[in-house]
Amino acid sequence: MKTILLVEDHSIVRMGVKLLIEDFMPSVIIIEVGTFNETLKMVHSRHFDLVILDIRIPGGEAFNMIPRIRSVQEKVKILVFSSQEEELYALHYVKAGANGFLAKDTSNEELERAVTSVLSGGTYISSLVQVQLVNNTLLERERRESPLEILSNRELEITDMLLTGKWTKDIAIELNIKESTVSTYKARIFEKLEVTNVLELFKKVEIYKKHNNSFHQS
């Protein structure tokens, strides 16, 4: 019997995902938690075959959550379950050590494929991201890759916050770092992506998304 830790801070989402998994895995045991502190306590207390991990949870540490969970249970499978746009973030999470990335607006069938694939030892990414991966490796990489691909995980985390409208002070509080440190990261992000403000950053990301989606549909 497989044991799954479902990490999600919205109880209604947890309930829905739990019911869907139990539908195609009747003998599964699913433990639910809503914060990262609870997650760490739970992985210290019992064995899990799979952690379904929402990134934006209370106490969450973005990419750092994956190695912290693995430091307790080295071989546990981790499926990131996120509302972040998969074409921009999925490959980053897989590179950070996740066994898969599943968008929250996915279909019931894709949830089943993702959970089954990861539990059987595979890596799960959607067909959209698979096409993106092929483009990045086999075709003109510098033209096809995400503009965020050249950022470090911390830079990507701060970029995501900037794109959602958070100010330097808000980011500093949430990440528990100095405002000056956030400003340094922000300047580095702007330099790497060749933009001068958040509006230009937003436009650059939007242009990439449209380009990637049009290529995927062609």
C-alpha positions as CSV (number, residue, x, y, z in Angstrom):
1,M,0.0,0.0,0.0
2,K,1.3,3.4,-1.0
3,T,1.4,6.4,1.4
4,I,1.1,9.9,0.0
5,L,1.7,13.2,1.8
6,L,-0.5,15.9,0.3
7,V,0.9,19.4,1.0
8,E,-1.7,22.1,0.2
9,D,-3.0,25.0,2.3
10,H,-6.5,25.1,0.8
11,S,-8.7,22.4,2.4
12,I,-11.1,22.3,-0.5
13,V,-8.3,21.6,-2.9
14,R,-6.9,18.9,-0.6
15,M,-10.3,17.3,-0.4
16,G,-10.7,17.3,-4.2
17,V,-7.2,15.9,-4.9
18,K,-7.6,13.3,-2.2
19,L,-10.9,12.0,-3.6
20,L,-9.5,11.9,-7.1
21,I,-6.5,9.9,-6.1
22,E,-8.5,7.5,-4.0
23,D,-10.7,6.9,-7.1
24,F,-7.9,5.4,-9.1
25,M,-5.8,4.1,-6.1
26,P,-8.4,2.6,-3.7
27,S,-5.8,1.2,-1.3
28,V,-3.7,4.4,-0.9
29,I,-3.1,6.2,2.4
30,I,-3.2,10.0,2.1
31,I,-2.0,12.3,4.9
32,E,-2.9,16.0,4.5
33,V,-0.9,19.0,5.8
34,G,-1.2,22.7,5.1
35,T,2.2,24.3,6.0
36,F,5.8,23.5,5.4
37,N,6.5,23.1,9.1
38,E,3.8,20.4,9.3
39,T,5.4,18.8,6.2
40,L,8.8,18.6,7.9
41,K,7.3,17.2,11.1
42,M,5.4,14.6,9.1
43,V,8.3,13.3,7.0
44,H,10.3,13.0,10.2
45,S,7.5,10.8,11.8
46,R,6.7,8.3,9.1
47,H,7.7,6.9,5.6
48,F,6.1,8.3,2.4
49,D,6.3,7.0,-1.1
50,L,5.2,10.4,-2.6
51,V,4.9,14.0,-1.5
52,I,2.5,16.1,-3.6
53,L,3.9,19.6,-2.9
54,D,2.2,22.9,-3.4
55,I,4.9,25.6,-3.5
56,R,3.0,28.6,-2.2
57,I,2.2,27.4,1.3
58,P,2.7,29.1,4.7
59,G,6.4,28.7,5.7
60,G,7.3,27.6,2.2
61,E,10.8,28.1,0.8
62,A,10.2,27.6,-2.9
63,F,13.0,25.5,-4.4
64,N,14.7,24.9,-1.0
65,M,11.7,22.8,0.1
66,I,12.8,19.9,-2.2
67,P,16.3,19.3,-0.7
68,R,15.0,19.9,2.8
69,I,12.4,17.1,2.4
70,R,15.0,14.9,0.8
71,S,17.4,15.5,3.6
72,V,14.9,13.6,5.8
73,Q,13.7,11.0,3.3
74,E,16.3,10.7,0.6
75,K,14.3,8.4,-1.8
76,V,10.9,10.0,-1.5
77,K,9.3,11.0,-4.8
78,I,8.2,14.7,-5.0
79,L,5.5,15.9,-7.4
80,V,5.3,19.7,-7.4
81,F,1.6,20.8,-7.6
82,S,1.5,24.4,-8.5
83,S,-0.6,27.3,-9.9
84,Q,2.6,28.8,-11.3
85,E,2.8,28.7,-15.1
86,E,4.3,25.4,-16.1
87,E,6.1,26.7,-19.2
88,L,8.1,29.1,-17.1
89,Y,8.7,27.1,-13.9
90,A,8.3,23.3,-14.5
91,L,11.8,22.7,-15.8
92,H,13.3,24.7,-13.0
93,Y,11.6,22.5,-10.4
94,V,12.7,19.3,-12.1
95,K,16.2,20.6,-12.3
96,A,16.0,21.4,-8.5
97,G,15.2,17.7,-7.9
98,A,11.5,17.3,-8.2
99,N,10.2,14.1,-9.9
100,G,7.5,16.0,-11.7
101,F,5.5,19.2,-12.1
102,L,1.7,19.2,-12.3
103,A,-0.3,22.4,-12.9
104,K,-3.3,22.9,-10.6
105,D,-5.7,23.5,-13.6
106,T,-4.9,20.0,-15.0
107,S,-7.4,17.4,-15.9
108,N,-8.4,14.4,-13.7
109,E,-6.7,12.1,-16.2
110,E,-3.5,14.0,-16.1
111,L,-3.4,13.9,-12.3
112,E,-3.7,10.1,-12.6
113,R,-0.9,9.9,-15.2
114,A,1.4,12.2,-13.1
115,V,0.9,10.3,-9.8
116,T,1.2,6.9,-11.4
117,S,4.3,7.9,-13.4
118,V,6.1,9.4,-10.5
119,L,5.3,6.5,-8.1
120,S,6.6,4.0,-10.7
121,G,9.9,5.8,-10.8
122,G,9.4,8.1,-13.8
123,T,9.6,11.9,-14.2
124,Y,6.4,13.6,-15.1
125,I,6.0,16.8,-17.2
126,S,3.2,17.8,-19.4
127,S,3.2,17.5,-23.2
128,L,3.6,21.2,-23.4
129,V,6.8,21.2,-21.3
130,Q,8.1,18.1,-23.2
131,V,7.9,20.1,-26.4
132,Q,9.6,23.0,-24.7
133,L,12.4,20.7,-23.5
134,V,12.9,19.3,-27.0
135,N,13.1,22.9,-28.4
136,N,15.6,23.9,-25.7
137,T,17.9,21.0,-26.4
138,L,17.6,20.2,-30.1
139,L,16.6,23.4,-31.8
140,E,18.1,26.9,-31.6
141,R,18.3,27.1,-27.8
142,E,19.0,30.7,-27.5
143,R,15.8,31.6,-29.4
144,R,13.6,29.0,-27.9
145,E,14.5,29.0,-24.2
146,S,12.6,30.8,-21.5
147,P,14.1,34.2,-20.6
148,L,14.0,33.0,-17.0
149,E,16.2,30.0,-17.8
150,I,19.4,32.0,-17.1
151,L,18.3,33.0,-13.6
152,S,19.3,31.2,-10.4
153,N,16.6,29.6,-8.3
154,R,16.6,32.5,-5.9
155,E,16.5,35.0,-8.7
156,L,13.6,33.2,-10.3
157,E,11.8,33.1,-6.9
158,I,12.1,36.9,-6.6
159,T,11.2,37.4,-10.2
160,D,8.0,35.5,-9.6
161,M,7.2,37.8,-6.6
162,L,7.9,40.9,-8.7
163,L,5.6,39.7,-11.4
164,T,2.8,39.3,-8.9
165,G,3.2,42.9,-7.9
166,K,5.1,42.6,-4.6
167,W,7.3,45.4,-3.5
168,T,11.0,45.1,-2.3
169,K,9.9,45.4,1.3
170,D,7.2,42.7,1.0
171,I,9.7,40.3,-0.6
172,A,12.3,41.0,2.1
173,I,9.8,40.2,4.8
174,E,8.5,37.0,3.1
175,L,12.0,35.6,2.3
176,N,13.4,36.9,5.7
177,I,16.3,38.7,4.0
178,K,17.4,42.4,4.0
179,E,15.8,44.9,1.6
180,S,19.2,45.7,0.3
181,T,19.7,42.1,-0.6
182,V,16.4,42.0,-2.5
183,S,17.5,45.2,-4.3
184,T,20.8,43.5,-5.3
185,Y,18.9,40.5,-6.7
186,K,16.5,42.8,-8.5
187,A,19.3,44.7,-10.2
188,R,20.9,41.4,-11.2
189,I,17.7,40.1,-12.6
190,F,17.1,43.3,-14.7
191,E,20.7,43.1,-16.0
192,K,20.5,39.4,-17.0
193,L,17.1,39.9,-18.7
194,E,18.1,43.2,-20.2
195,V,15.1,45.2,-18.8
196,T,15.0,48.4,-16.7
197,N,11.7,48.0,-14.8
198,V,9.1,45.5,-13.7
199,L,6.8,46.5,-16.6
200,E,9.5,45.6,-19.1
201,L,10.1,42.3,-17.2
202,F,6.4,41.4,-17.4
203,K,6.3,42.2,-21.1
204,K,9.4,40.1,-21.8
205,V,7.9,37.1,-20.0
206,E,4.5,37.5,-21.8
207,I,6.2,37.7,-25.2
208,Y,8.0,34.5,-24.5
209,K,4.8,32.7,-23.4
210,K,3.0,33.8,-26.6
211,H,6.0,32.6,-28.7
212,N,6.2,29.3,-26.9
213,N,2.5,28.6,-27.1
214,S,2.3,29.5,-30.9
215,F,5.2,27.2,-31.6
216,H,3.6,24.4,-29.6
217,Q,0.4,24.8,-31.6
218,S,2.1,24.9,-35.0
